[in-house]
Amino acid sequence: MKETNLTPQYITDTDGKRTAVIISLEQFEELQEFLEDLDDIAEIARRGKKPAIPHSVVLEELRRDGLLPD
């Protein structure tokens, strides 16, 4: 995520307590992309040093299971 200064607007209840936030669509999309990247990094960390499955093996299994055409 590129460096972005969020400019939130807050919705408050009658007591002045913040209950929701509004950000621009552009900021939301950047934040969403950042969170997806963070999730990918977390998945890589969870896998640790488990060996990767070669691409050719994945394709072979998908074809065998009928999920890819021959």
Secondary structure, 3 states (H helix, E strand, C coil): CCCCCCCCEEEECCCCCEEEEECCHHHHHHHHHHHHHHHHHHHHHHHCCCCCCCHHHHHHHHHHCCCCCC
